[in-house]
């Protein structure tokens, strides 16, 4: 298993009162199998849950943008 992408995110809530940070890592387990690890690094748990729900909705579009393309 090897790490192929890492993205650190920081966000301020819409009303500007709370902040949080999260880390998203993508690992290649097999040639066509990826594992995604999303963790809250700091801050407001409610904002983290909102972000994780958004990530679930956008899902593959976000993840495929982060996975590097194989050389042709």
mmCIF file of the N, C-alpha and C atoms, coordinates in Angstrom:
data_MODEL
# 
_entry.id   MODEL 
# 
loop_
_atom_site.group_PDB 
_atom_site.id 
_atom_site.type_symbol 
_atom_site.label_atom_id 
_atom_site.label_alt_id 
_atom_site.label_comp_id 
_atom_site.label_asym_id 
_atom_site.label_entity_id 
_atom_site.label_seq_id 
_atom_site.pdbx_PDB_ins_code 
_atom_site.Cartn_x 
_atom_site.Cartn_y 
_atom_site.Cartn_z 
_atom_site.occupancy 
_atom_site.B_iso_or_equiv 
_atom_site.pdbx_formal_charge 
_atom_site.auth_seq_id 
_atom_site.auth_comp_id 
_atom_site.auth_asym_id 
_atom_site.auth_atom_id 
_atom_site.pdbx_PDB_model_num 
ATOM 1   N N  . UNK A 1 1  ? 0.860   -1.169 0.000   1.00 0.00 ? 1  UNK A N  1 
ATOM 2   C CA . UNK A 1 1  ? 0.000   0.000  0.000   1.00 0.00 ? 1  UNK A CA 1 
ATOM 3   C C  . UNK A 1 1  ? 0.904   1.229  0.000   1.00 0.00 ? 1  UNK A C  1 
ATOM 4   N N  . UNK A 1 2  ? 0.604   2.164  -0.885  1.00 0.00 ? 2  UNK A N  1 
ATOM 5   C CA . UNK A 1 2  ? 1.414   3.378  -0.940  1.00 0.00 ? 2  UNK A CA 1 
ATOM 6   C C  . UNK A 1 2  ? 0.510   4.606  -0.983  1.00 0.00 ? 2  UNK A C  1 
ATOM 7   N N  . UNK A 1 3  ? 0.978   5.666  -0.348  1.00 0.00 ? 3  UNK A N  1 
ATOM 8   C CA . UNK A 1 3  ? 0.222   6.925  -0.351  1.00 0.00 ? 3  UNK A CA 1 
ATOM 9   C C  . UNK A 1 3  ? 0.446   7.603  -1.693  1.00 0.00 ? 3  UNK A C  1 
ATOM 10  N N  . UNK A 1 4  ? -0.643  7.986  -2.352  1.00 0.00 ? 4  UNK A N  1 
ATOM 11  C CA . UNK A 1 4  ? -0.501  8.645  -3.644  1.00 0.00 ? 4  UNK A CA 1 
ATOM 12  C C  . UNK A 1 4  ? -0.952  10.102 -3.626  1.00 0.00 ? 4  UNK A C  1 
ATOM 13  N N  . UNK A 1 5  ? -1.693  10.491 -2.589  1.00 0.00 ? 5  UNK A N  1 
ATOM 14  C CA . UNK A 1 5  ? -2.112  11.895 -2.510  1.00 0.00 ? 5  UNK A CA 1 
ATOM 15  C C  . UNK A 1 5  ? -2.404  12.260 -1.060  1.00 0.00 ? 5  UNK A C  1 
ATOM 16  N N  . UNK A 1 6  ? -2.135  13.506 -0.738  1.00 0.00 ? 6  UNK A N  1 
ATOM 17  C CA . UNK A 1 6  ? -2.455  14.034 0.586   1.00 0.00 ? 6  UNK A CA 1 
ATOM 18  C C  . UNK A 1 6  ? -2.905  15.474 0.399   1.00 0.00 ? 6  UNK A C  1 
ATOM 19  N N  . UNK A 1 7  ? -4.009  15.814 1.037   1.00 0.00 ? 7  UNK A N  1 
ATOM 20  C CA . UNK A 1 7  ? -4.551  17.162 0.932   1.00 0.00 ? 7  UNK A CA 1 
ATOM 21  C C  . UNK A 1 7  ? -4.896  17.643 2.328   1.00 0.00 ? 7  UNK A C  1 
ATOM 22  N N  . UNK A 1 8  ? -4.331  18.760 2.748   1.00 0.00 ? 8  UNK A N  1 
ATOM 23  C CA . UNK A 1 8  ? -4.672  19.375 4.027   1.00 0.00 ? 8  UNK A CA 1 
ATOM 24  C C  . UNK A 1 8  ? -5.676  20.484 3.747   1.00 0.00 ? 8  UNK A C  1 
ATOM 25  N N  . UNK A 1 9  ? -6.782  20.465 4.480   1.00 0.00 ? 9  UNK A N  1 
ATOM 26  C CA . UNK A 1 9  ? -7.826  21.463 4.287   1.00 0.00 ? 9  UNK A CA 1 
ATOM 27  C C  . UNK A 1 9  ? -8.027  22.264 5.557   1.00 0.00 ? 9  UNK A C  1 
ATOM 28  N N  . UNK A 1 10 ? -8.186  23.560 5.399   1.00 0.00 ? 10 UNK A N  1 
ATOM 29  C CA . UNK A 1 10 ? -8.570  24.436 6.501   1.00 0.00 ? 10 UNK A CA 1 
ATOM 30  C C  . UNK A 1 10 ? -9.784  25.216 6.040   1.00 0.00 ? 10 UNK A C  1 
ATOM 31  N N  . UNK A 1 11 ? -10.736 25.402 6.939   1.00 0.00 ? 11 UNK A N  1 
ATOM 32  C CA . UNK A 1 11 ? -11.978 26.063 6.552   1.00 0.00 ? 11 UNK A CA 1 
ATOM 33  C C  . UNK A 1 11 ? -12.513 26.888 7.712   1.00 0.00 ? 11 UNK A C  1 
ATOM 34  N N  . UNK A 1 12 ? -13.096 28.009 7.373   1.00 0.00 ? 12 UNK A N  1 
ATOM 35  C CA . UNK A 1 12 ? -13.821 28.834 8.330   1.00 0.00 ? 12 UNK A CA 1 
ATOM 36  C C  . UNK A 1 12 ? -15.298 28.701 8.015   1.00 0.00 ? 12 UNK A C  1 
ATOM 37  N N  . UNK A 1 13 ? -16.131 28.602 9.037   1.00 0.00 ? 13 UNK A N  1 
ATOM 38  C CA . UNK A 1 13 ? -17.571 28.451 8.819   1.00 0.00 ? 13 UNK A CA 1 
ATOM 39  C C  . UNK A 1 13 ? -18.141 29.657 8.082   1.00 0.00 ? 13 UNK A C  1 
ATOM 40  N N  . UNK A 1 14 ? -19.336 29.491 7.530   1.00 0.00 ? 14 UNK A N  1 
ATOM 41  C CA . UNK A 1 14 ? -19.968 30.548 6.743   1.00 0.00 ? 14 UNK A CA 1 
ATOM 42  C C  . UNK A 1 14 ? -20.158 31.830 7.562   1.00 0.00 ? 14 UNK A C  1 
ATOM 43  N N  . UNK A 1 15 ? -20.459 31.685 8.850   1.00 0.00 ? 15 UNK A N  1 
ATOM 44  C CA . UNK A 1 15 ? -20.662 32.882 9.674   1.00 0.00 ? 15 UNK A CA 1 
ATOM 45  C C  . UNK A 1 15 ? -19.352 33.402 10.277  1.00 0.00 ? 15 UNK A C  1 
ATOM 46  N N  . UNK A 1 16 ? -18.240 32.722 9.987   1.00 0.00 ? 16 UNK A N  1 
ATOM 47  C CA . UNK A 1 16 ? -16.928 33.190 10.415  1.00 0.00 ? 16 UNK A CA 1 
ATOM 48  C C  . UNK A 1 16 ? -16.612 32.985 11.886  1.00 0.00 ? 16 UNK A C  1 
ATOM 49  N N  . UNK A 1 17 ? -17.417 32.183 12.578  1.00 0.00 ? 17 UNK A N  1 
ATOM 50  C CA . UNK A 1 17 ? -17.206 32.018 14.017  1.00 0.00 ? 17 UNK A CA 1 
ATOM 51  C C  . UNK A 1 17 ? -16.379 30.796 14.392  1.00 0.00 ? 17 UNK A C  1 
ATOM 52  N N  . UNK A 1 18 ? -16.299 29.806 13.514  1.00 0.00 ? 18 UNK A N  1 
ATOM 53  C CA . UNK A 1 18 ? -15.550 28.603 13.875  1.00 0.00 ? 18 UNK A CA 1 
ATOM 54  C C  . UNK A 1 18 ? -14.656 28.165 12.723  1.00 0.00 ? 18 UNK A C  1 
ATOM 55  N N  . UNK A 1 19 ? -13.606 27.453 13.072  1.00 0.00 ? 19 UNK A N  1 
ATOM 56  C CA . UNK A 1 19 ? -12.655 26.966 12.081  1.00 0.00 ? 19 UNK A CA 1 
ATOM 57  C C  . UNK A 1 19 ? -12.379 25.495 12.342  1.00 0.00 ? 19 UNK A C  1 
ATOM 58  N N  . UNK A 1 20 ? -11.945 24.797 11.310  1.00 0.00 ? 20 UNK A N  1 
ATOM 59  C CA . UNK A 1 20 ? -11.468 23.449 11.515  1.00 0.00 ? 20 UNK A CA 1 
ATOM 60  C C  . UNK A 1 20 ? -10.464 23.110 10.426  1.00 0.00 ? 20 UNK A C  1 
ATOM 61  N N  . UNK A 1 21 ? -9.691  22.073 10.691  1.00 0.00 ? 21 UNK A N  1 
ATOM 62  C CA . UNK A 1 21 ? -8.713  21.593 9.725   1.00 0.00 ? 21 UNK A CA 1 
ATOM 63  C C  . UNK A 1 21 ? -8.889  20.086 9.597   1.00 0.00 ? 21 UNK A C  1 
ATOM 64  N N  . UNK A 1 22 ? -8.718  19.577 8.385   1.00 0.00 ? 22 UNK A N  1 
ATOM 65  C CA . UNK A 1 22 ? -8.816  18.141 8.162   1.00 0.00 ? 22 UNK A CA 1 
ATOM 66  C C  . UNK A 1 22 ? -7.728  17.706 7.192   1.00 0.00 ? 22 UNK A C  1 
ATOM 67  N N  . UNK A 1 23 ? -7.484  16.412 7.187   1.00 0.00 ? 23 UNK A N  1 
ATOM 68  C CA . UNK A 1 23 ? -6.475  15.816 6.325   1.00 0.00 ? 23 UNK A CA 1 
ATOM 69  C C  . UNK A 1 23 ? -7.138  14.702 5.537   1.00 0.00 ? 23 UNK A C  1 
ATOM 70  N N  . UNK A 1 24 ? -6.941  14.707 4.230   1.00 0.00 ? 24 UNK A N  1 
ATOM 71  C CA . UNK A 1 24 ? -7.451  13.657 3.364   1.00 0.00 ? 24 UNK A CA 1 
ATOM 72  C C  . UNK A 1 24 ? -6.244  12.977 2.727   1.00 0.00 ? 24 UNK A C  1 
ATOM 73  N N  . UNK A 1 25 ? -6.155  11.655 2.878   1.00 0.00 ? 25 UNK A N  1 
ATOM 74  C CA . UNK A 1 25 ? -5.071  10.892 2.270   1.00 0.00 ? 25 UNK A CA 1 
ATOM 75  C C  . UNK A 1 25 ? -5.669  9.792  1.400   1.00 0.00 ? 25 UNK A C  1 
ATOM 76  N N  . UNK A 1 26 ? -5.059  9.551  0.260   1.00 0.00 ? 26 UNK A N  1 
ATOM 77  C CA . UNK A 1 26 ? -5.498  8.496  -0.638  1.00 0.00 ? 26 UNK A CA 1 
ATOM 78  C C  . UNK A 1 26 ? -4.348  7.508  -0.788  1.00 0.00 ? 26 UNK A C  1 
ATOM 79  N N  . UNK A 1 27 ? -4.665  6.237  -0.565  1.00 0.00 ? 27 UNK A N  1 
ATOM 80  C CA . UNK A 1 27 ? -3.674  5.173  -0.684  1.00 0.00 ? 27 UNK A CA 1 
ATOM 81  C C  . UNK A 1 27 ? -4.084  4.232  -1.805  1.00 0.00 ? 27 UNK A C  1 
ATOM 82  N N  . UNK A 1 28 ? -3.113  3.766  -2.562  1.00 0.00 ? 28 UNK A N  1 
ATOM 83  C CA . UNK A 1 28 ? -3.375  2.762  -3.584  1.00 0.00 ? 28 UNK A CA 1 
ATOM 84  C C  . UNK A 1 28 ? -3.111  1.393  -2.962  1.00 0.00 ? 28 UNK A C  1 
ATOM 85  N N  . UNK A 1 29 ? -4.174  0.603  -2.830  1.00 0.00 ? 29 UNK A N  1 
ATOM 86  C CA . UNK A 1 29 ? -4.071  -0.722 -2.219  1.00 0.00 ? 29 UNK A CA 1 
ATOM 87  C C  . UNK A 1 29 ? -3.713  -1.753 -3.276  1.00 0.00 ? 29 UNK A C  1 
ATOM 88  N N  . UNK A 1 30 ? -4.325  -1.622 -4.443  1.00 0.00 ? 30 UNK A N  1 
ATOM 89  C CA . UNK A 1 30 ? -4.070  -2.492 -5.599  1.00 0.00 ? 30 UNK A CA 1 
ATOM 90  C C  . UNK A 1 30 ? -4.186  -1.592 -6.826  1.00 0.00 ? 30 UNK A C  1 
ATOM 91  N N  . UNK A 1 31 ? -3.837  -2.090 -8.019  1.00 0.00 ? 31 UNK A N  1 
ATOM 92  C CA . UNK A 1 31 ? -3.855  -1.222 -9.205  1.00 0.00 ? 31 UNK A CA 1 
ATOM 93  C C  . UNK A 1 31 ? -5.165  -0.461 -9.444  1.00 0.00 ? 31 UNK A C  1 
ATOM 94  N N  . UNK A 1 32 ? -6.292  -1.012 -9.077  1.00 0.00 ? 32 UNK A N  1 
ATOM 95  C CA . UNK A 1 32 ? -7.563  -0.300 -9.301  1.00 0.00 ? 32 UNK A CA 1 
ATOM 96  C C  . UNK A 1 32 ? -8.359  -0.156 -8.008  1.00 0.00 ? 32 UNK A C  1 
ATOM 97  N N  . UNK A 1 33 ? -7.684  -0.220 -6.857  1.00 0.00 ? 33 UNK A N  1 
ATOM 98  C CA . UNK A 1 33 ? -8.359  -0.147 -5.572  1.00 0.00 ? 33 UNK A CA 1 
ATOM 99  C C  . UNK A 1 33 ? -7.679  0.910  -4.703  1.00 0.00 ? 33 UNK A C  1 
ATOM 100 N N  . UNK A 1 34 ? -8.462  1.899  -4.274  1.00 0.00 ? 34 UNK A N  1 
ATOM 101 C CA . UNK A 1 34 ? -7.936  2.996  -3.477  1.00 0.00 ? 34 UNK A CA 1 
ATOM 102 C C  . UNK A 1 34 ? -8.640  3.055  -2.127  1.00 0.00 ? 34 UNK A C  1 
ATOM 103 N N  . UNK A 1 35 ? -7.904  3.444  -1.098  1.00 0.00 ? 35 UNK A N  1 
ATOM 104 C CA . UNK A 1 35 ? -8.458  3.648  0.230   1.00 0.00 ? 35 UNK A CA 1 
ATOM 105 C C  . UNK A 1 35 ? -8.328  5.134  0.547   1.00 0.00 ? 35 UNK A C  1 
ATOM 106 N N  . UNK A 1 36 ? -9.391  5.721  1.063   1.00 0.00 ? 36 UNK A N  1 
ATOM 107 C CA . UNK A 1 36 ? -9.392  7.146  1.398   1.00 0.00 ? 36 UNK A CA 1 
ATOM 108 C C  . UNK A 1 36 ? -9.518  7.285  2.906   1.00 0.00 ? 36 UNK A C  1 
ATOM 109 N N  . UNK A 1 37 ? -8.636  8.077  3.493   1.00 0.00 ? 37 UNK A N  1 
ATOM 110 C CA . UNK A 1 37 ? -8.649  8.340  4.927   1.00 0.00 ? 37 UNK A CA 1 
ATOM 111 C C  . UNK A 1 37 ? -8.878  9.833  5.120   1.00 0.00 ? 37 UNK A C  1 
ATOM 112 N N  . UNK A 1 38 ? -9.974  10.185 5.795   1.00 0.00 ? 38 UNK A N  1 
ATOM 113 C CA . UNK A 1 38 ? -10.278 11.590 6.083   1.00 0.00 ? 38 UNK A CA 1 
ATOM 114 C C  . UNK A 1 38 ? -10.318 11.735 7.600   1.00 0.00 ? 38 UNK A C  1 
ATOM 115 N N  . UNK A 1 39 ? -9.521  12.669 8.119   1.00 0.00 ? 39 UNK A N  1 
ATOM 116 C CA . UNK A 1 39 ? -9.452  12.888 9.562   1.00 0.00 ? 39 UNK A CA 1 
ATOM 117 C C  . UNK A 1 39 ? -9.621  14.355 9.896   1.00 0.00 ? 39 UNK A C  1 
ATOM 118 N N  . UNK A 1 40 ? -10.251 14.610 11.024  1.00 0.00 ? 40 UNK A N  1 
ATOM 119 C CA . UNK A 1 40 ? -10.323 15.975 11.544  1.00 0.00 ? 40 UNK A CA 1 
ATOM 120 C C  . UNK A 1 40 ? -9.030  16.229 12.298  1.00 0.00 ? 40 UNK A C  1 
ATOM 121 N N  . UNK A 1 41 ? -8.286  17.241 11.895  1.00 0.00 ? 41 UNK A N  1 
ATOM 122 C CA . UNK A 1 41 ? -7.017  17.560 12.543  1.00 0.00 ? 41 UNK A CA 1 
ATOM 123 C C  . UNK A 1 41 ? -7.223  18.504 13.725  1.00 0.00 ? 41 UNK A C  1 
ATOM 124 N N  . UNK A 1 42 ? -8.175  19.423 13.604  1.00 0.00 ? 42 UNK A N  1 
ATOM 125 C CA . UNK A 1 42 ? -8.422  20.385 14.681  1.00 0.00 ? 42 UNK A CA 1 
ATOM 126 C C  . UNK A 1 42 ? -9.740  21.096 14.430  1.00 0.00 ? 42 UNK A C  1 
ATOM 127 N N  . UNK A 1 43 ? -10.320 21.624 15.486  1.00 0.00 ? 43 UNK A N  1 
ATOM 128 C CA . UNK A 1 43 ? -11.452 22.525 15.325  1.00 0.00 ? 43 UNK A CA 1 
ATOM 129 C C  . UNK A 1 43 ? -12.816 21.924 15.579  1.00 0.00 ? 43 UNK A C  1 
ATOM 130 N N  . UNK A 1 44 ? -13.815 22.570 15.002  1.00 0.00 ? 44 UNK A N  1 
ATOM 131 C CA . UNK A 1 44 ? -15.225 22.322 15.243  1.00 0.00 ? 44 UNK A CA 1 
ATOM 132 C C  . UNK A 1 44 ? -15.692 21.015 14.594  1.00 0.00 ? 44 UNK A C  1 
ATOM 133 N N  . UNK A 1 45 ? -16.224 20.098 15.401  1.00 0.00 ? 45 UNK A N  1 
ATOM 134 C CA . UNK A 1 45 ? -16.690 18.809 14.906  1.00 0.00 ? 45 UNK A CA 1 
ATOM 135 C C  . UNK A 1 45 ? -17.889 18.970 13.974  1.00 0.00 ? 45 UNK A C  1 
ATOM 136 N N  . UNK A 1 46 ? -18.789 19.895 14.269  1.00 0.00 ? 46 UNK A N  1 
ATOM 137 C CA . UNK A 1 46 ? -19.956 20.108 13.410  1.00 0.00 ? 46 UNK A CA 1 
ATOM 138 C C  . UNK A 1 46 ? -19.530 20.540 12.009  1.00 0.00 ? 46 UNK A C  1 
ATOM 139 N N  . UNK A 1 47 ? -18.562 21.436 11.916  1.00 0.00 ? 47 UNK A N  1 
ATOM 140 C CA . UNK A 1 47 ? -18.069 21.866 10.604  1.00 0.00 ? 47 UNK A CA 1 
ATOM 141 C C  . UNK A 1 47 ? -17.404 20.703 9.865   1.00 0.00 ? 47 UNK A C  1 
ATOM 142 N N  . UNK A 1 48 ? -16.698 19.841 10.597  1.00 0.00 ? 48 UNK A N  1 
ATOM 143 C CA . UNK A 1 48 ? -16.080 18.660 9.992   1.00 0.00 ? 48 UNK A CA 1 
ATOM 144 C C  . UNK A 1 48 ? -17.153 17.740 9.405   1.00 0.00 ? 48 UNK A C  1 
ATOM 145 N N  . UNK A 1 49 ? -18.233 17.524 10.137  1.00 0.00 ? 49 UNK A N  1 
ATOM 146 C CA . UNK A 1 49 ? -19.310 16.663 9.645   1.00 0.00 ? 49 UNK A CA 1 
ATOM 147 C C  . UNK A 1 49 ? -19.982 17.257 8.413   1.00 0.00 ? 49 UNK A C  1 
ATOM 148 N N  . UNK A 1 50 ? -20.136 18.576 8.375   1.00 0.00 ? 50 UNK A N  1 
ATOM 149 C CA . UNK A 1 50 ? -20.700 19.220 7.182   1.00 0.00 ? 50 UNK A CA 1 
ATOM 150 C C  . UNK A 1 50 ? -19.792 18.990 5.973   1.00 0.00 ? 50 UNK A C  1 
ATOM 151 N N  . UNK A 1 51 ? -18.482 19.141 6.186   1.00 0.00 ? 51 UNK A N  1 
ATOM 152 C CA . UNK A 1 51 ? -17.534 18.926 5.098   1.00 0.00 ? 51 UNK A CA 1 
ATOM 153 C C  . UNK A 1 51 ? -17.541 17.471 4.643   1.00 0.00 ? 51 UNK A C  1 
ATOM 154 N N  . UNK A 1 52 ? -17.615 16.530 5.583   1.00 0.00 ? 52 UNK A N  1 
ATOM 155 C CA . UNK A 1 52 ? -17.595 15.120 5.195   1.00 0.00 ? 52 UNK A CA 1 
ATOM 156 C C  . UNK A 1 52 ? -18.868 14.742 4.431   1.00 0.00 ? 52 UNK A C  1 
ATOM 157 N N  . UNK A 1 53 ? -20.011 15.328 4.782   1.00 0.00 ? 53 UNK A N  1 
ATOM 158 C CA . UNK A 1 53 ? -21.240 15.079 4.024   1.00 0.00 ? 53 UNK A CA 1 
ATOM 159 C C  . UNK A 1 53 ? -21.122 15.633 2.600   1.00 0.00 ? 53 UNK A C  1 
ATOM 160 N N  . UNK A 1 54 ? -20.525 16.804 2.459   1.00 0.00 ? 54 UNK A N  1 
ATOM 161 C CA . UNK A 1 54 ? -20.303 17.384 1.137   1.00 0.00 ? 54 UNK A CA 1 
ATOM 162 C C  . UNK A 1 54 ? -19.363 16.505 0.316   1.00 0.00 ? 54 UNK A C  1 
ATOM 163 N N  . UNK A 1 55 ? -18.334 15.995 0.960   1.00 0.00 ? 55 UNK A N  1 
ATOM 164 C CA . UNK A 1 55 ? -17.393 15.104 0.281   1.00 0.00 ? 55 UNK A CA 1 
ATOM 165 C C  . UNK A 1 55 ? -18.089 13.827 -0.184  1.00 0.00 ? 55 UNK A C  1 
ATOM 166 N N  . UNK A 1 56 ? -18.999 13.298 0.632   1.00 0.00 ? 56 UNK A N  1 
ATOM 167 C CA . UNK A 1 56 ? -19.764 12.115 0.237   1.00 0.00 ? 56 UNK A CA 1 
ATOM 168 C C  . UNK A 1 56 ? -20.618 12.400 -0.992  1.00 0.00 ? 56 UNK A C  1 
ATOM 169 N N  . UNK A 1 57 ? -21.234 13.576 -1.029  1.00 0.00 ? 57 UNK A N  1 
ATOM 170 C CA . UNK A 1 57 ? -22.087 13.936 -2.164  1.00 0.00 ? 57 UNK A CA 1 
ATOM 171 C C  . UNK A 1 57 ? -21.272 14.113 -3.441  1.00 0.00 ? 57 UNK A C  1 
ATOM 172 N N  . UNK A 1 58 ? -20.114 14.743 -3.328  1.00 0.00 ? 58 UNK A N  1 
ATOM 173 C CA . UNK A 1 58 ? -19.283 14.990 -4.499  1.00 0.00 ? 58 UNK A CA 1 
ATOM 174 C C  . UNK A 1 58 ? -18.426 13.777 -4.835  1.00 0.00 ? 58 UNK A C  1 
ATOM 175 N N  . UNK A 1 59 ? -18.105 13.001 -3.819  1.00 0.00 ? 59 UNK A N  1 
ATOM 176 C CA . UNK A 1 59 ? -17.419 11.730 -3.924  1.00 0.00 ? 59 UNK A CA 1 
ATOM 177 C C  . UNK A 1 59 ? -16.361 11.591 -4.989  1.00 0.00 ? 59 UNK A C  1 
ATOM 178 N N  . UNK A 1 60 ? -16.656 10.810 -5.996  1.00 0.00 ? 60 UNK A N  1 
ATOM 179 C CA . UNK A 1 60 ? -15.673 10.440 -7.015  1.00 0.00 ? 60 UNK A CA 1 
ATOM 180 C C  . UNK A 1 60 ? -15.100 11.639 -7.760  1.00 0.00 ? 60 UNK A C  1 
ATOM 181 N N  . UNK A 1 61 ? -15.885 12.677 -7.977  1.00 0.00 ? 61 UNK A N  1 
ATOM 182 C CA . UNK A 1 61 ? -15.383 13.845 -8.711  1.00 0.00 ? 61 UNK A CA 1 
ATOM 183 C C  . UNK A 1 61 ? -14.199 14.467 -7.976  1.00 0.00 ? 61 UNK A C  1 
ATOM 184 N N  . UNK A 1 62 ? -14.320 14.619 -6.662  1.00 0.00 ? 62 UNK A N  1 
ATOM 185 C CA . UNK A 1 62 ? -13.243 15.212 -5.869  1.00 0.00 ? 62 UNK A CA 1 
ATOM 186 C C  . UNK A 1 62 ? -12.052 14.267 -5.812  1.00 0.00 ? 62 UNK A C  1 
ATOM 187 N N  . UNK A 1 63 ? -12.319 13.005 -5.532  1.00 0.00 ? 63 UNK A N  1 
ATOM 188 C CA . UNK A 1 63 ? -11.227 12.045 -5.370  1.00 0.00 ? 63 UNK A CA 1 
ATOM 189 C C  . UNK A 1 63 ? -10.471 11.816 -6.665  1.00 0.00 ? 63 UNK A C  1 
ATOM 190 N N  . UNK A 1 64 ? -11.157 11.723 -7.776  1.00 0.00 ? 64 UNK A N  1 
ATOM 191 C CA . UNK A 1 64 ? -10.482 11.495 -9.047  1.00 0.00 ? 64 UNK A CA 1 
ATOM 192 C C  . UNK A 1 64 ? -9.611  12.689 -9.426  1.00 0.00 ? 64 UNK A C  1 
ATOM 193 N N  . UNK A 1 65 ? -9.996  13.876 -8.998  1.00 0.00 ? 65 UNK A N  1 
ATOM 194 C CA . UNK A 1 65 ? -9.176  15.063 -9.270  1.00 0.00 ? 65 UNK A CA 1 
ATOM 195 C C  . UNK A 1 65 ? -7.877  15.028 -8.464  1.00 0.00 ? 65 UNK A C  1 
ATOM 196 N N  . UNK A 1 66 ? -7.899  14.343 -7.300  1.00 0.00 ? 66 UNK A N  1 
ATOM 197 C CA . UNK A 1 66 ? -6.709  14.293 -6.464  1.00 0.00 ? 66 UNK A CA 1 
ATOM 198 C C  . UNK A 1 66 ? -5.766  13.151 -6.825  1.00 0.00 ? 66 UNK A C  1 
ATOM 199 N N  . UNK A 1 67 ? -6.292  12.107 -7.471  1.00 0.00 ? 67 UNK A N  1 
ATOM 200 C CA . UNK A 1 67 ? -5.463  10.957 -7.825  1.00 0.00 ? 67 UNK A CA 1 
ATOM 201 C C  . UNK A 1 67 ? -4.665  11.295 -9.078  1.00 0.00 ? 67 UNK A C  1 
ATOM 202 N N  . UNK A 1 68 ? -3.345  11.194 -9.013  1.00 0.00 ? 68 UNK A N  1 
ATOM 203 C CA . UNK A 1 68 ? -2.529  11.512 -10.194 1.00 0.00 ? 68 UNK A CA 1 
ATOM 204 C C  . UNK A 1 68 ? -2.801  10.544 -11.342 1.00 0.00 ? 68 UNK A C  1 
ATOM 205 N N  . UNK A 1 69 ? -2.783  11.069 -12.544 1.00 0.00 ? 69 UNK A N  1 
ATOM 206 C CA . UNK A 1 69 ? -2.994  10.246 -13.737 1.00 0.00 ? 69 UNK A CA 1 
ATOM 207 C C  . UNK A 1 69 ? -1.750  9.389  -13.995 1.00 0.00 ? 69 UNK A C  1 
ATOM 208 N N  . UNK A 1 70 ? -2.006  8.143  -14.422 1.00 0.00 ? 70 UNK A N  1 
ATOM 209 C CA . UNK A 1 70 ? -0.911  7.245  -14.758 1.00 0.00 ? 70 UNK A CA 1 
ATOM 210 C C  . UNK A 1 70 ? -0.230  7.742  -16.041 1.00 0.00 ? 70 UNK A C  1 
ATOM 211 N N  . UNK A 1 71 ? 1.083   7.629  -16.114 1.00 0.00 ? 71 UNK A N  1 
ATOM 212 C CA . UNK A 1 71 ? 1.772   8.062  -17.345 1.00 0.00 ? 71 UNK A CA 1 
ATOM 213 C C  . UNK A 1 71 ? 1.344   7.199  -18.518 1.00 0.00 ? 71 UNK A C  1 
ATOM 214 N N  . UNK A 1 72 ? 1.179   7.818  -19.700 1.00 0.00 ? 72 UNK A N  1 
ATOM 215 C CA . UNK A 1 72 ? 0.747   7.042  -20.869 1.00 0.00 ? 72 UNK A CA 1 
ATOM 216 C C  . UNK A 1 72 ? 1.896   6.700  -21.771 1.00 0.00 ? 72 UNK A C  1 
# 
